[in-house]
Amino acid sequence: MNPADLHAVRGEILHFLADPASHGEAAIEHFADGLLLIRDGHVAETGPAGELLARLPADVPVTDYRGKLILPGFVDTHIHYAQTDIIASHGEQLLAWLEKYTFPAEARFADPEHARAVAEFFCDELLRNGTTTALAFATVHATSVDALFEAALKRRMRMITGKVMMDRHCPDFLRDTAAGGYAESQALIERWHGRERLQYAVTPRFAATSTPEQMRLAGRLYAEHPGLYLQSHVAENRGEVAWVAQLYPEARSYLDVYDRFGQLGERSVYAHCIWLDDTDRQRMADTGTAISFCPTSNLFLGSGLFDLGRAREMGLRVGVGTDVGAGTSFSMLQTLNEAYKVLQLGGQKLSAASAFHLATLGGAHSLYLDERIGNFLPGKEADFVVLDPAATPLLARRMQGAQTLDERLFVLMMLGDDRSIAATHVLGRAAWQRSG
C-alpha cells in the first residue's frame, strides 16, 4: 500500500452483499469495530479494525467514528427538486395537487437564478440527510437541469436528472412541444450525460401530459444514447389510471402505454406502481424496468399501498424514493419508517435489514449502479453516511435496551431523522458534517 494514496475510516461498519429478504444473514456484512480503507475516492478494503490497523502504515490518517454506524450512502430513486418549496402543502390528491401547487411552483424555474438557488439548497439537504445518489425530476426548463447538474457537480454527487417533457394537459406557461422537447433534451444529453458522476434521464412527466408524438420521441431518445435513463410515473392514483385509459384506449394498461412507445428497459424507473396487475409486473420484470417505492407521498396524497411482497416474488428491481415535495421528508430514515407502516397495512413485514438494503444496495441495483455504489466492496465509489445512534435523548435511551443489530437498525429507522446523520462522505471526503 502506498500511504500517500490512502486514508482510513474507523467505526461500526454495515453493508449488504445481497437482499436479506432472499439471502438472510449471508447478505449482511457487519464489523462491530471496522475499518474502511479508501484510495482515490474508492474503497480499497473493508474489514475488522484490529486486523487492518496492524498492517496499515503508521502515517495513514484515520478518521475515528467509533460509537457510530457507517453505511453506504443512501440512494433516492425518485424525488422532485423543483418541488422543494411546496413540501407540506395541504389537502389534495394527485391531479389537484399538480394544478394547485406543482405547476405554479415549477413555473418559477424559467428564472436561472431561482433554479440555481433551489438546486444548491436541494443538494445540501440531500447530503444533510445522508443521500449521496439521486434520480431527480427537474422541470420543463433546460435551465432547471443545468442548475441541478452544476450543483451536484460541485459536490461530486452522483446525480441523474432530465428535462420534463410535457406538451398537453398542463398550463401554457409549462408546455413544450414534441419536437422542441426532443431537441432540448438532446442538447442537454450532449452537455451533461456521462460527465464525471452525472447521467441524464429522459423524463416524460406521465402519459397523460404527453401526446403520442412526444411519447414516441421520448422512447427514441432513450434508445439512441447508450447508458441513458428514463423516468416517469405510473399507476399512482386511481383517478390518474382512469384518465390515462381514456387518453390511450388502445393500450391494455397504463404501463402498456409506455411499453408501446419503447420506454421500458434497463435504467427505466417508474415511481409508485401501486395499481398494477401481474401482467404489468411480469412485463417490468422481463424488461429489467425498475420501481421506485414512494411510501411517504403515497400516504400523504392518499394514493394507495404498494405491494412490495408481490414485486419481490416476481423478481422486480425496487428502490425507495422520498418523492419530495408530495413526500414530506428528505430523510431516508423517515421514508423507511413510512415504508414499514405501508407494508403493515398490507399485511406484510419489512425487516430493518431489508429496509436499509432497499435504501443502499437495493436502490443502486434498481438504477443499474450496483457495480459502482451501494456497498463497500473493493473498487466501489466511497460514498457513505455516518449514523449517530444517540442523536436524540429518546434514541439514546431506546438503544440502551436494544439487544441485536436488527433491533438497533429498526430503532434508527423508526426514531431517526436528519438529526441522526453525523456526517456524509462523497468519494471518501466529508461533504457534510454535523456541528456541535
Residue pairs with C-beta under 8 A, 6 or more apart in sequence:
1 37
1 44
1 56
1 57
1 60
3 57
3 59
3 60
5 39
5 40
6 37
6 38
6 39
6 44
6 56
6 57
6 60
7 37
7 38
7 60
7 61
7 62
7 63
7 428
8 35
8 36
8 37
8 38
8 52
8 53
8 56
8 60
8 61
8 62
8 63
9 35
9 36
9 38
9 62
9 63
9 65
9 70
9 384
9 425
10 33
10 34
10 35
10 36
10 49
10 53
10 62
10 63
10 64
10 65
10 66
11 33
11 34
11 64
11 65
11 66
11 67
11 68
11 69
11 70
11 386
12 30
12 31
12 32
12 33
12 34
12 66
12 67
12 68
12 69
12 70
13 30
13 31
13 34
13 35
13 36
13 46
13 69
13 70
13 376
14 28
14 29
14 30
14 31
14 69
14 70
14 71
14 356
14 405
14 409
15 29
15 46
15 71
15 72
15 360
15 361
15 375
15 376
16 27
16 28
16 29
16 353
16 356
16 357
16 360
16 361
16 362
16 374
16 375
17 23
17 26
17 27
17 28
17 29
17 361
17 375
17 377
18 26
18 27
18 361
19 27
19 354
19 357
19 361
19 362
20 27
20 28
20 351
20 353
20 354
20 357
21 312
21 351
21 354
21 357
22 312
27 353
27 357
28 353
28 405
29 46
29 375
29 376
30 405
31 46
31 47
31 48
31 49
33 48
33 49
33 50
33 66
34 46
34 47
34 48
34 49
34 70
35 46
35 47
35 48
35 49
35 52
35 53
35 56
35 62
36 43
36 46
36 70
36 376
36 382
36 384
37 43
37 44
37 45
37 46
37 52
37 56
38 44
38 382
38 428
40 428
41 381
41 382
41 427
41 428
41 429
42 379
42 380
42 381
42 382
42 427
42 428
43 376
43 377
43 378
43 379
43 380
43 381
43 382
44 378
45 52
45 378
46 376
46 377
46 378
53 62
56 62
65 386
65 422
65 423
67 389
67 390
68 386
68 387
68 388
68 389
68 422
69 386
69 387
69 389
69 408
69 412
70 384
70 385
70 386
70 387
71 130
71 356
71 360
71 384
71 385
71 387
72 360
72 361
72 364
72 373
72 374
72 375
72 376
72 383
72 384
72 385
73 130
73 131
73 132
73 133
73 360
73 373
73 383
73 384
73 385
73 424
73 425
73 426
74 129
74 130
74 131
74 132
74 133
74 332
74 359
74 360
74 363
74 385
75 131
75 132
75 133
75 134
75 319
75 320
75 359
75 360
75 362
75 363
75 364
75 367
75 369
75 373
75 374
76 126
76 131
76 133
76 134
76 135
76 136
76 320
76 321
76 322
76 332
76 363
77 134
77 135
77 269
77 271
77 290
77 292
77 319
77 320
77 321
77 363
77 366
77 367
78 135
78 137
78 231
78 269
78 271
78 292
78 294
78 319
78 321
78 322
78 323
79 134
79 135
79 136
79 137
79 321
79 322
79 323
79 324
79 327
79 330
80 102
80 136
80 137
80 323
80 324
80 325
80 326
81 118
81 119
81 122
81 136
81 137
81 138
81 144
81 148
81 161
81 324
82 105
82 106
82 109
82 118
82 137
82 138
82 139
82 144
83 101
83 102
83 105
83 106
83 324
83 325
83 326
84 118
84 121
84 122
84 125
84 324
84 325
85 105
85 118
85 325
86 101
86 102
86 105
86 325
87 324
87 325
87 327
87 328
88 325
88 328
89 97
89 100
89 101
89 325
92 100
92 101
92 301
93 237
93 239
93 301
93 302
93 303
94 236
94 237
94 239
94 240
94 301
94 303
94 326
95 237
95 239
95 240
95 243
97 301
97 326
101 325
102 325
103 170
103 171
103 174
105 325
106 139
106 140
106 164
106 174
107 171
107 173
107 174
108 114
109 115
109 118
109 138
109 139
109 141
109 143
109 144
109 147
110 141
110 143
110 173
111 143
112 143
112 146
112 147
115 141
115 143
115 144
115 146
115 147
115 148
116 147
116 150
116 151
118 147
119 144
119 147
119 148
119 150
119 151
119 152
120 151
122 136
122 148
122 151
123 148
123 151
123 152
123 154
123 155
123 157
123 159
124 432
125 330
126 132
126 134
126 157
126 330
127 155
127 157
127 424
127 426
127 431
127 432
128 330
128 418
128 421
128 424
128 432
129 329
129 330
129 331
129 332
129 333
129 418
129 421
130 332
130 333
130 385
130 387
130 421
130 424
131 330
131 332
131 424
132 157
132 158
132 373
132 383
132 384
132 385
132 424
132 426
132 431
133 157
133 158
133 159
133 160
133 363
133 364
133 367
133 369
133 373
133 383
134 157
134 158
134 159
134 160
134 161
135 160
135 161
135 201
135 229
135 231
135 269
135 292
135 321
135 367
136 148
136 159
136 160
136 161
137 161
137 162
137 164
137 203
137 205
137 231
138 144
138 145
138 148
138 161
138 162
138 163
138 164
138 203
139 163
139 164
139 174
140 163
140 164
140 165
140 166
140 174
140 175
140 176
140 181
141 163
142 163
142 184
142 187
142 188
144 163
145 161
145 162
145 163
145 188
145 192
146 188
146 191
146 192
148 159
148 161
149 159
149 161
149 192
149 195
149 198
152 158
152 159
152 197
152 198
153 195
153 196
153 198
155 426
155 431
156 196
156 197
156 426
156 427
156 429
156 431
157 197
157 426
157 431
158 197
158 198
158 199
158 369
158 372
158 373
158 381
158 383
159 197
159 198
159 199
160 198
160 199
160 200
160 201
160 229
160 231
160 367
161 200
161 201
161 203
162 185
162 188
162 200
162 201
162 202
162 203
162 229
162 231
163 181
163 184
163 185
163 188
163 203
164 203
164 204
164 205
165 176
165 181
165 182
165 185
165 202
165 203
165 204
165 205
165 210
165 214
165 217
165 218
166 174
166 175
166 176
166 181
166 204
166 205
166 209
166 210
167 175
167 176
167 177
167 178
167 181
167 209
167 210
167 211
167 214
168 175
168 209
168 210
168 211
169 208
169 209
170 205
170 209
176 184
177 214
178 210
178 211
178 213
178 214
178 216
178 217
179 217
181 214
181 217
181 218
182 214
182 217
182 218
182 220
182 221
185 200
185 202
185 221
186 221
188 200
189 200
189 221
189 225
189 228
192 198
192 200
193 199
193 200
193 225
193 227
193 228
194 227
197 381
199 227
199 228
199 229
200 225
200 228
200 229
201 228
201 229
201 230
201 231
201 269
202 218
202 221
202 222
202 228
202 229
202 230
202 231
202 263
203 230
203 231
203 232
204 210
204 214
204 215
204 218
204 230
204 232
204 263
205 232
205 233
206 232
206 233
206 234
206 240
206 244
207 215
207 232
207 234
207 244
207 247
207 248
207 254
207 257
207 258
208 240
208 243
208 244
208 247
210 218
212 248
212 261
215 257
215 258
215 261
215 263
216 261
218 230
218 261
218 263
219 261
219 262
219 263
220 262
221 228
222 228
222 230
222 262
222 263
222 265
222 268
223 262
227 267
228 267
229 267
229 268
229 269
229 367
230 263
230 265
230 267
230 268
230 269
231 268
231 269
231 270
231 271
232 258
232 263
232 270
232 271
233 270
233 271
233 272
234 254
234 255
234 258
234 270
234 271
234 272
234 273
234 276
235 241
235 254
235 255
235 272
235 273
235 274
235 275
235 276
235 280
236 271
236 272
236 274
236 275
236 298
236 301
236 303
236 304
237 274
237 275
237 301
237 303
237 304
238 275
238 304
240 254
241 254
241 275
244 251
244 254
244 257
245 251
245 254
248 257
250 260
251 257
251 260
252 279
253 276
253 277
253 279
253 280
254 275
254 280
255 264
255 270
255 276
255 280
255 283
255 284
256 280
256 283
258 264
258 270
259 283
259 287
264 283
264 284
264 287
264 289
265 287
265 288
265 289
266 287
266 288
266 289
266 368
267 367
267 368
268 287
268 288
268 289
268 290
269 289
269 290
269 291
269 292
269 319
269 366
269 367
270 284
270 289
270 290
270 291
270 292
271 291
271 292
271 294
271 321
271 323
272 292
272 294
272 298
272 303
272 306
273 280
273 284
273 291
273 292
273 293
273 306
273 311
274 298
274 303
274 304
274 305
274 306
274 307
275 304
276 284
278 310
278 314
281 310
281 311
281 314
281 316
282 314
283 289
284 290
284 291
284 316
285 314
285 315
285 316
288 317
289 316
289 317
290 316
290 317
290 318
290 319
290 366
290 367
291 311
291 316
291 317
291 318
291 319
291 366
292 318
292 319
292 320
292 321
292 323
292 366
293 306
293 308
293 318
293 319
293 320
293 321
293 339
293 358
294 306
294 320
294 321
294 322
294 323
294 326
294 327
295 306
295 320
295 335
295 338
295 339
295 341
295 342
296 322
296 323
296 326
296 327
296 328
296 329
296 334
296 335
296 338
297 303
297 321
297 322
297 323
297 326
297 327
297 328
298 304
298 305
298 306
298 342
299 338
299 341
299 342
300 326
300 327
300 328
301 326
305 342
305 343
305 345
305 346
306 342
306 346
307 346
307 348
308 318
308 339
308 343
308 348
308 350
309 343
309 346
309 348
311 318
312 318
317 365
317 366
318 358
318 362
318 366
319 358
319 362
319 363
319 364
319 365
319 366
319 367
320 332
320 335
320 336
320 339
320 358
320 359
320 362
320 363
321 327
321 335
322 329
322 330
322 331
322 332
322 335
324 330
327 335
328 334
329 335
329 417
330 418
331 416
331 417
331 418
332 359
333 412
333 413
333 416
333 417
333 420
334 416
334 417
335 359
336 350
336 355
336 356
336 358
336 359
336 413
337 413
337 414
339 350
339 355
339 358
340 350
340 355
340 413
340 414
343 349
343 350
351 406
351 410
352 406
352 407
352 409
352 410
352 412
352 413
353 405
353 406
353 409
355 409
355 413
356 409
356 413
360 374
360 375
361 370
361 374
361 375
362 374
363 374
364 370
364 372
364 373
364 374
364 375
365 374
372 380
372 381
373 380
373 381
373 383
374 380
376 382
376 384
381 427
382 425
382 427
382 428
383 425
383 426
383 427
384 424
384 425
385 421
385 423
385 424
385 425
386 421
386 422
386 423
386 424
386 425
387 412
387 416
387 420
387 421
387 422
388 419
388 420
388 421
388 422
388 434
389 395
389 396
389 399
389 408
389 411
389 412
389 420
390 396
390 399
391 416
391 419
391 420
391 422
392 415
392 419
392 420
394 415
395 411
395 412
395 415
395 416
395 420
398 411
398 415
399 408
399 411
402 408
402 411
412 420
419 434
421 432
421 434
422 433
422 434
423 430
423 432
423 433
423 434
424 430
424 431
424 432
424 433
425 431
